[in-house]
């Protein structure tokens, strides 16, 4: 769950996706 949330945060910080950049 925590890792999933971190992935969302990292993705949103780039382009709002789930894979960051």
C-alpha positions as a printed Julia matrix, in Angstrom:
21×3 Matrix{Float64}:
 0.0    0.0     0.0
 2.77   2.45    0.98
 4.81   1.63   -2.12
 1.72   2.14   -4.29
 1.14   5.58   -2.77
 4.8    6.48   -3.29
 4.51   5.48   -6.96
 1.51   7.79   -7.33
 3.37  10.67   -5.66
 6.46  10.15   -7.84
 4.28   9.91  -10.94
 2.26  13.02  -10.04
 5.49  14.93   -9.46
 6.44  14.28  -13.09
 3.31  14.09  -15.26
 0.55  12.63  -13.12
 1.18   9.05  -14.17
 2.18   5.91  -12.29
 5.68   5.4   -13.68
 7.25   8.73  -12.78
 9.08   9.89  -15.92
